[in-house]
């Protein structure tokens, strides 16, 4: 199974109060983004790894990740104004490899989720190859109805990394571009345009997204020591 990885890092630090892209904040001595990058590069038969960034952050991201690449190559891609636009920018770069059959599966991950862990990356990619798509899901334990009663069991929250057969995800985004459609995440776009079975793989409570100042401190506490 040949894999391409898209790591989305085109956000900002506005809500985290950092004054810079939150994926460049330090987490146990390395940038938040590097945690996801390490997992991506450790996937079996990973052919391409793309980091999608704001043009203004390109230099800072390249400098931040370079010491952690060794002899591996990572391509930095300018993102768009929305998540969907950033995903489409990456898929356009990968299109030739997908069309030629060089890439079987595309995995898309939020760079602000540093603690997903390699086992989850592998599970999502493997499930996508079997079924067509895969998303990590965790129980939604903090959702309330308008009357403040808990939402019933069986409701889940979707995380990343999300993975899809390469041809399916590219076809979905090409169709979306023709229609001017934008999905909230990768799975939303694929579901809108392709008849693909999307498997739910067990997510993790550790797989938090760095959004607010306290999330950085929490990730520090949850992350493995010495990583």
N, C-alpha and C positions, 0 to 999 in steps of 0.2 A: 504493500500500500504506500504510494507516494503521496506526500502531504505538503501543502502550502499553508502557512500561518500568517494571519493578518492580526496585528496587535494595534488596537485603536488607542492613540495617545494624543488626540487633537483637542482635548479639553483644556481647562484652565484651572487656576487655583483660587478662583473667586470665592467659592463657598467654604473652602478649607482655610481661607485667609492667609494664603502663602505668598501672594504677590507674584507667583510663577506657576508654571504647569505642575500640578500635584504629583504627576508621575516622576518628577525629578527630586521630590523630597526624599531625604535619607530614611532608610529602614534597615536597621542593624548594619549601618556602615556602607550600604550601597543604595542607589536610587530605587524607588518603588518599581519602576519599569523593568529594572534588571531581573527582578524575581520572575516575572512572566517570561522574559526573554530567555532565561536559563531553562525553564521548562520547555519552551518551544524548541530550542536547539537540541534538547535531549530526546525529543520524539523520534521514534524509529523512522528512517527514510524520509526525513524532512528535506524537501527540495528547495523551498523558497521561504524566507521569513521577511515580512514587510512590516515596518513601523510607520503608522500613519500619524502625522504630526501637523500642527499649525506651521505655516511657512516661517513665522517669526521665531518658532522654537527649534527649527531644523539644526542650527549650529549647536545649540545647547544639548539637544538630544544626542546628536552624533558624538559630541565630546563625552557625554555621560556614559554611553554604552560601549564606546570603543575599547576601554581597558578590560572589558569582560567578554570580548568576542573570541580571543585567541586567533586561530586561523579561519574562523567562520565568517561568512559574508551575510550581512543584513542590509536590505534596501530601505532607505528612508523616503517616504512618499508624502507629498503635500496633501493634506486632507481638505474637506469642504466645510461649509458653514453648518452642516448637520451631520449627525451620525450616519444616516443613510448615504449622504454625499461622500463621506469619507470611505465607507465600505465600497461604494461604486468606484471611487478613484483607485482603490487597491485592486479590485477585480479587473479593471481595465488593464492594469499592469500585468496581471496574471493570465489574461485572456488567451494569449497565444499558446502558453503552456497547457492550459486547460483544453483548448480546442484540438491540440495535437495529441492529447492523451498522456502528456507527461505528468500531470497532476491528477490524482484520483479523488482526493478529499481536501476541502478547504476548511480550516479551523479559524474562527473569528473570536477574539478575546478582548476584553476591556483591560487596558494597561493599568487601570486603577484598581484591579483585583489581584494583588500580588500573591495571595495565599491559596490559590486554587489547587496547586499541587500537581505533580506529574501524573499521578494515578488517574486523576479526573480528566486531564488532557487526553491520556491514552484511551480511557473508557469512551469519551465522546467521539474521538476519531474512529475507533473500532466500530461503535454502534452506527455511526453515519454510513460507513462502508456497507454494513449489513442491511440497513433499512432505508437509507436515503438521507436521513438527518438525525441529529441528536442534540438535546439541550439538557443541561443540568437543572434539576428541580429540587427545591427544599420545601417542607411544609410551611405554609404562610400562617404563622402563629400569632401575628400581631395585627391582623386585620379585624376591624369592627364594623358592624352595621351602623346605620344612622342612630339607632337607639342604644348604641354602645355595647350591644351583645356581640360575642365573638362570632366570626364567620364560621360556618360549618366545616367539619373535617373534609378532606378531599381537595382543598384548594392549595395550590402550590405557587411558589415564587420562582421565576426563571432566572438563572445566572448565565455566566459564560465560563469557559469556552463553549461556543456552539459550533457544531461541525455539520457539513453537508457534502454530499457527492458533488464534485467540482462542476460537472456539466449542469446539474440542476440549479445550483446557486447562481451560476453565471447566466443561465437562461432567464431566471427570475429577475435578475437585476437589469438585464437588457430589456425585458418587457416593461419593467417599471420605468426605465428611462424613456421609453417611447410614450408611456401614458402620463408621465409626470407624477408617478406615485412615489411616496416615501413611507417606509415602514418604521416602526419604533425600534426594531432590532432586526437582526438577520432572519430569524425564524418568521417574523411577521411578513417580510417580503416574499420569502419562499412559499409560505402558506397561501399568499394571495395569488400566486401565479403558477404554482406547480402542484401536481397531485403526488405529494411525497409523504411517506410515512415518517413521522418524526418521533423518535424514541425518547422517552424521559429517562435520563440516567441520574442516579442519586447525587445530588449536589452536597455541599458541605457548609455548615454554619461558620466555618473558618474562612470561607470564601467571601469575605466582606469587600465592599467597594469603598475606597477612600473618597469620602465626599465632604465630611465636616472635620473640624480640627481634632475632635476626640477620636476619630477613626484612625488617625496616624498613631496615636498613643496605644490604641487597642491592638492595632496590627503589630506593633512592637512587642506587646505582651504575648500575643498569640503565635508569633513567628518562631520557628525553631531556632534555638540558640546555636550560634556558630555558623549560621548559614551566610 
